[in-house]
């Protein structure tokens, strides 16, 4: 990993937008983090720039998030982008096909009961059931961090088919073998992403596997915010992501002037 002082801002891009495939995390990247996950929004101008970027790249723009696909669609309406939800446990590809991992009911039911009982003893914490995964939030109850982490660890020890995914003031429990790096690798094997240079922008520990995958594919990995990271570039905050995205769209617009812009 490199430190924050060693990471430059993202480089410029070639004039041909169809050389690239873009992947974005949501919370902390395209949207400011909120105390309650349901309070998060993506500003309309940002959605407009995402749509313009997708048009310029002929659809090679995807969101890769810990949120379920259903939530991502609500956040990005009226857009309908390729999506990897729940860290890749569910994925909607460029052909609009949905692929989902499974969490058997004999695991899901007792697991949820175990987590509900444990979290109920810690006021201010929040259990978010995602169907295929569970997120244990403690942003509003930081003193309970050790107990929340211990509860999550006990859950994966009881159900070894599951894995932990730490994040910012949250720890998630998800099916083994699912992460953002694997999701990006899956996208990159299929149209319209295949054969392009991947670009991934994310902010959290959950994005580090994505950065490693993109680095291995000789792409551009961008960390948002402070902290050490496997990413090779950095943007300091969400507002800088917005500015960078807007400048990227403007560049591709200018590059298409005179030959028929799709933006």
LOVEXRO-959480 format. One record per residue (C-alpha): x, y, z; residue in three letters. Coordinates in Angstrom, 2 decimals, padded with zeros to 5 digits, m for minus. Layout:
// LOVEXRO-959480
+---------+---------+---------+---------+
:       u :       v :       w : drentor :
+---------+---------+---------+---------+
:       X :       Y :       Z :     ALA :
...
+---------+---------+---------+---------+
//
This chain:
// LOVEXRO-959480
+---------+---------+---------+---------+
:       u :       v :       w : drentor :
+---------+---------+---------+---------+
:  000.00 :  000.00 :  000.00 :     UNK :
:  001.03 :  003.61 : m000.53 :     UNK :
:  000.47 :  006.53 :  001.83 :     UNK :
: m001.74 :  009.49 :  001.06 :     UNK :
:  001.25 :  011.76 :  000.42 :     UNK :
:  002.52 :  009.44 : m002.30 :     UNK :
: m000.65 :  009.42 : m004.41 :     UNK :
: m001.02 :  011.94 : m007.26 :     UNK :
: m004.29 :  013.15 : m008.73 :     UNK :
: m005.71 :  011.04 : m011.59 :     UNK :
: m003.98 :  011.47 : m014.95 :     UNK :
: m005.47 :  012.85 : m018.14 :     UNK :
: m007.31 :  010.58 : m020.55 :     UNK :
: m006.83 :  009.84 : m024.23 :     UNK :
: m009.29 :  011.47 : m026.61 :     UNK :
: m011.03 :  008.19 : m027.44 :     UNK :
: m013.54 :  007.63 : m024.65 :     UNK :
: m014.21 :  004.11 : m025.94 :     UNK :
: m010.78 :  003.02 : m024.69 :     UNK :
: m012.05 :  003.11 : m021.11 :     UNK :
: m014.40 :  001.26 : m018.77 :     UNK :
: m015.44 :  003.21 : m015.66 :     UNK :
: m016.44 :  001.74 : m012.31 :     UNK :
: m017.65 :  003.80 : m009.33 :     UNK :
: m018.38 :  003.04 : m005.71 :     UNK :
: m021.39 :  004.97 : m004.37 :     UNK :
: m021.28 :  005.88 : m000.66 :     UNK :
: m018.31 :  008.12 : m000.02 :     UNK :
: m017.56 :  008.40 : m003.74 :     UNK :
: m020.62 :  009.49 : m005.74 :     UNK :
: m022.58 :  010.41 : m002.60 :     UNK :
: m021.64 :  011.88 :  000.75 :     UNK :
: m021.85 :  009.38 :  003.60 :     UNK :
: m024.89 :  009.92 :  005.84 :     UNK :
: m025.63 :  008.59 :  009.34 :     UNK :
: m028.57 :  006.60 :  007.93 :     UNK :
: m028.05 :  004.68 :  004.64 :     UNK :
: m031.56 :  005.61 :  003.49 :     UNK :
: m030.69 :  009.33 :  003.69 :     UNK :
: m028.05 :  009.14 :  000.96 :     UNK :
: m028.67 :  010.90 : m002.36 :     UNK :
: m026.71 :  011.50 : m005.57 :     UNK :
: m027.16 :  015.06 : m006.90 :     UNK :
: m028.99 :  015.38 : m010.23 :     UNK :
: m026.02 :  017.04 : m012.00 :     UNK :
: m023.83 :  014.10 : m011.03 :     UNK :
: m026.38 :  011.65 : m012.43 :     UNK :
: m026.42 :  013.72 : m015.61 :     UNK :
: m022.65 :  013.46 : m015.90 :     UNK :
: m022.78 :  009.72 : m015.30 :     UNK :
: m025.30 :  009.41 : m018.12 :     UNK :
: m023.12 :  011.52 : m020.40 :     UNK :
: m020.05 :  009.45 : m019.53 :     UNK :
: m021.95 :  006.23 : m020.19 :     UNK :
: m023.04 :  007.55 : m023.58 :     UNK :
: m019.47 :  008.54 : m024.46 :     UNK :
: m018.21 :  005.09 : m023.46 :     UNK :
: m021.06 :  003.24 : m025.18 :     UNK :
: m022.36 :  001.85 : m021.90 :     UNK :
: m019.07 :  000.92 : m020.24 :     UNK :
: m019.90 :  002.61 : m016.93 :     UNK :
: m020.93 :  000.55 : m013.90 :     UNK :
: m021.52 :  001.07 : m010.19 :     UNK :
: m019.85 : m001.35 : m007.77 :     UNK :
: m021.33 : m001.00 : m004.30 :     UNK :
: m022.18 : m002.71 : m001.05 :     UNK :
: m025.80 : m001.69 : m001.60 :     UNK :
: m028.31 : m004.07 : m003.22 :     UNK :
: m029.16 : m003.50 : m006.88 :     UNK :
: m032.69 : m002.41 : m005.95 :     UNK :
: m031.31 :  000.44 : m003.81 :     UNK :
: m028.80 :  001.43 : m006.47 :     UNK :
: m031.56 :  001.73 : m009.06 :     UNK :
: m033.54 :  004.02 : m006.76 :     UNK :
: m030.48 :  006.17 : m006.08 :     UNK :
: m029.64 :  006.55 : m009.78 :     UNK :
: m033.13 :  006.79 : m011.31 :     UNK :
: m033.87 :  007.40 : m014.14 :     UNK :
: m030.50 :  005.89 : m015.16 :     UNK :
: m030.23 :  002.15 : m015.68 :     UNK :
: m026.56 :  001.24 : m015.47 :     UNK :
: m024.75 : m002.09 : m015.15 :     UNK :
: m024.45 : m002.71 : m011.42 :     UNK :
: m022.61 : m004.89 : m008.93 :     UNK :
: m024.54 : m004.91 : m005.66 :     UNK :
: m023.66 : m006.33 : m002.24 :     UNK :
: m019.96 : m006.30 : m003.17 :     UNK :
: m020.62 : m008.44 : m006.23 :     UNK :
: m022.98 : m010.97 : m004.65 :     UNK :
: m025.48 : m009.71 : m007.23 :     UNK :
: m024.58 : m008.31 : m010.63 :     UNK :
: m026.49 : m006.80 : m013.56 :     UNK :
: m024.34 : m007.03 : m016.65 :     UNK :
: m024.19 : m004.90 : m019.77 :     UNK :
: m026.90 : m007.02 : m021.39 :     UNK :
: m029.27 : m006.32 : m018.45 :     UNK :
: m029.02 : m009.89 : m017.12 :     UNK :
: m028.96 : m010.31 : m013.34 :     UNK :
: m026.73 : m012.87 : m011.62 :     UNK :
: m027.02 : m013.56 : m007.87 :     UNK :
: m025.15 : m015.60 : m005.33 :     UNK :
: m027.33 : m017.56 : m002.93 :     UNK :
: m027.67 : m017.56 :  000.84 :     UNK :
: m029.61 : m020.64 :  001.95 :     UNK :
: m032.52 : m020.07 :  004.31 :     UNK :
: m030.99 : m022.48 :  006.83 :     UNK :
: m028.18 : m019.93 :  007.12 :     UNK :
: m030.02 : m016.65 :  006.54 :     UNK :
: m032.77 : m017.14 :  009.14 :     UNK :
: m030.66 : m018.14 :  012.18 :     UNK :
: m027.98 : m015.63 :  011.16 :     UNK :
: m030.46 : m012.76 :  011.13 :     UNK :
: m031.87 : m013.85 :  014.48 :     UNK :
: m028.37 : m013.99 :  015.96 :     UNK :
: m027.50 : m010.53 :  014.65 :     UNK :
: m030.82 : m008.95 :  015.68 :     UNK :
: m030.46 : m010.25 :  019.23 :     UNK :
: m026.86 : m009.08 :  019.46 :     UNK :
: m027.43 : m005.62 :  017.99 :     UNK :
: m030.49 : m005.05 :  020.19 :     UNK :
: m028.19 : m004.89 :  023.21 :     UNK :
: m026.23 : m001.97 :  021.68 :     UNK :
: m028.35 :  001.22 :  021.43 :     UNK :
: m027.54 :  003.40 :  018.43 :     UNK :
: m026.27 :  000.56 :  016.27 :     UNK :
: m028.14 : m000.44 :  013.12 :     UNK :
: m028.55 : m003.83 :  011.45 :     UNK :
: m029.17 : m003.56 :  007.70 :     UNK :
: m030.50 : m006.77 :  006.13 :     UNK :
: m029.66 : m006.90 :  002.41 :     UNK :
: m031.05 : m010.32 :  001.58 :     UNK :
: m027.70 : m011.83 :  000.61 :     UNK :
: m025.70 : m009.96 :  003.25 :     UNK :
: m025.98 : m008.06 :  006.52 :     UNK :
: m024.38 : m004.73 :  007.44 :     UNK :
: m023.72 : m003.92 :  011.08 :     UNK :
: m023.50 : m000.11 :  011.40 :     UNK :
: m022.06 :  001.63 :  014.45 :     UNK :
: m021.42 :  005.19 :  013.19 :     UNK :
: m023.87 :  006.54 :  015.79 :     UNK :
: m022.54 :  004.26 :  018.54 :     UNK :
: m018.75 :  004.22 :  018.25 :     UNK :
: m018.14 :  002.93 :  021.81 :     UNK :
: m019.76 : m000.33 :  020.70 :     UNK :
: m017.27 : m000.92 :  017.89 :     UNK :
: m015.44 : m003.79 :  019.66 :     UNK :
: m018.72 : m005.55 :  020.50 :     UNK :
: m020.07 : m005.14 :  016.96 :     UNK :
: m016.88 : m006.57 :  015.46 :     UNK :
: m016.94 : m009.44 :  017.94 :     UNK :
: m020.55 : m010.22 :  017.05 :     UNK :
: m019.72 : m010.24 :  013.34 :     UNK :
: m016.69 : m012.47 :  013.93 :     UNK :
: m018.78 : m014.89 :  015.95 :     UNK :
: m021.30 : m015.05 :  013.10 :     UNK :
: m018.76 : m016.04 :  010.44 :     UNK :
: m017.21 : m018.58 :  012.80 :     UNK :
: m020.65 : m020.14 :  013.23 :     UNK :
: m021.38 : m019.98 :  009.48 :     UNK :
: m018.06 : m020.55 :  007.62 :     UNK :
: m019.78 : m020.07 :  004.24 :     UNK :
: m019.70 : m016.35 :  005.06 :     UNK :
: m016.95 : m013.73 :  005.19 :     UNK :
: m016.40 : m010.39 :  006.91 :     UNK :
: m016.00 : m007.12 :  005.00 :     UNK :
: m014.91 : m004.20 :  007.24 :     UNK :
: m015.79 : m000.67 :  006.17 :     UNK :
: m016.11 :  002.84 :  007.57 :     UNK :
: m018.04 :  002.44 :  010.85 :     UNK :
: m019.61 : m000.74 :  009.48 :     UNK :
: m018.77 : m004.40 :  009.15 :     UNK :
: m020.60 : m006.54 :  006.62 :     UNK :
: m021.26 : m010.26 :  006.51 :     UNK :
: m021.49 : m011.64 :  002.98 :     UNK :
: m021.08 : m014.90 :  001.05 :     UNK :
: m017.52 : m016.16 :  000.68 :     UNK :
: m015.83 : m015.36 : m002.63 :     UNK :
: m017.67 : m012.11 : m003.34 :     UNK :
: m015.80 : m008.82 : m003.47 :     UNK :
: m015.57 : m005.75 : m005.68 :     UNK :
: m012.42 : m006.96 : m007.38 :     UNK :
: m014.13 : m010.15 : m008.51 :     UNK :
: m017.12 : m008.10 : m009.71 :     UNK :
: m014.93 : m005.79 : m011.80 :     UNK :
: m013.08 : m008.80 : m013.24 :     UNK :
: m016.43 : m010.29 : m014.25 :     UNK :
: m017.51 : m007.08 : m015.98 :     UNK :
: m014.17 : m006.89 : m017.79 :     UNK :
: m014.71 : m010.29 : m019.41 :     UNK :
: m017.87 : m009.19 : m021.20 :     UNK :
: m019.17 : m006.42 : m023.49 :     UNK :
: m019.12 : m003.48 : m023.39 :     UNK :
: m016.24 : m003.55 : m020.87 :     UNK :
: m013.97 : m006.19 : m022.41 :     UNK :
: m010.74 : m005.00 : m024.01 :     UNK :
: m010.81 : m001.58 : m022.37 :     UNK :
: m008.68 :  000.16 : m019.74 :     UNK :
: m010.54 : m000.10 : m016.39 :     UNK :
: m010.91 :  002.96 : m014.16 :     UNK :
: m012.21 :  002.43 : m010.62 :     UNK :
: m013.01 :  005.16 : m008.08 :     UNK :
: m013.76 :  004.21 : m004.46 :     UNK :
: m013.19 :  005.37 : m000.92 :     UNK :
: m013.37 :  002.49 :  001.55 :     UNK :
: m011.66 : m000.70 :  002.66 :     UNK :
: m014.32 : m002.51 :  000.64 :     UNK :
: m012.82 : m000.97 : m002.52 :     UNK :
: m009.26 : m002.19 : m002.02 :     UNK :
: m009.83 : m005.51 : m003.83 :     UNK :
: m011.20 : m003.48 : m006.71 :     UNK :
: m008.06 : m001.37 : m006.78 :     UNK :
: m005.89 : m004.50 : m006.84 :     UNK :
: m007.87 : m005.96 : m009.74 :     UNK :
: m007.69 : m002.73 : m011.75 :     UNK :
: m003.96 : m002.41 : m011.07 :     UNK :
: m003.41 : m005.96 : m012.30 :     UNK :
: m005.26 : m005.03 : m015.50 :     UNK :
: m003.01 : m001.97 : m015.95 :     UNK :
: m005.91 :  000.37 : m015.27 :     UNK :
: m006.42 :  003.53 : m013.22 :     UNK :
: m007.33 :  003.13 : m009.53 :     UNK :
: m008.47 :  006.21 : m007.60 :     UNK :
: m008.84 :  006.45 : m003.83 :     UNK :
: m011.25 :  009.07 : m002.45 :     UNK :
: m010.23 :  010.53 :  000.91 :     UNK :
: m007.44 :  009.92 :  003.37 :     UNK :
: m005.59 :  006.78 :  004.31 :     UNK :
: m003.20 :  004.25 :  002.84 :     UNK :
: m004.43 :  002.39 : m000.21 :     UNK :
: m003.55 :  000.08 : m003.07 :     UNK :
: m004.91 :  002.77 : m005.39 :     UNK :
: m002.41 :  004.66 : m007.54 :     UNK :
: m004.20 :  008.02 : m007.53 :     UNK :
: m006.23 :  010.09 : m005.09 :     UNK :
: m009.09 :  012.57 : m004.95 :     UNK :
: m009.43 :  014.22 : m001.55 :     UNK :
: m013.21 :  014.25 : m001.14 :     UNK :
: m016.55 :  013.61 : m002.82 :     UNK :
: m016.68 :  017.18 : m004.14 :     UNK :
: m013.44 :  016.51 : m006.03 :     UNK :
: m015.01 :  013.40 : m007.57 :     UNK :
: m017.85 :  015.58 : m008.85 :     UNK :
: m015.42 :  018.10 : m010.34 :     UNK :
: m013.27 :  015.37 : m011.87 :     UNK :
: m016.30 :  013.66 : m013.41 :     UNK :
: m017.55 :  016.94 : m014.85 :     UNK :
: m014.14 :  017.73 : m016.36 :     UNK :
: m013.94 :  014.24 : m017.81 :     UNK :
: m017.30 :  014.63 : m019.54 :     UNK :
: m016.31 :  018.07 : m020.83 :     UNK :
: m013.06 :  016.65 : m022.21 :     UNK :
: m014.84 :  013.86 : m024.05 :     UNK :
: m017.37 :  016.37 : m025.38 :     UNK :
: m014.62 :  018.56 : m026.76 :     UNK :
: m012.82 :  015.58 : m028.23 :     UNK :
: m015.97 :  014.60 : m030.13 :     UNK :
: m016.62 :  018.05 : m031.58 :     UNK :
: m016.40 :  017.90 : m035.32 :     UNK :
: m017.06 :  014.17 : m035.57 :     UNK :
: m020.54 :  013.87 : m034.08 :     UNK :
: m020.78 :  013.87 : m030.29 :     UNK :
: m022.85 :  011.26 : m028.48 :     UNK :
: m022.88 :  013.29 : m025.26 :     UNK :
+---------+---------+---------+---------+
//
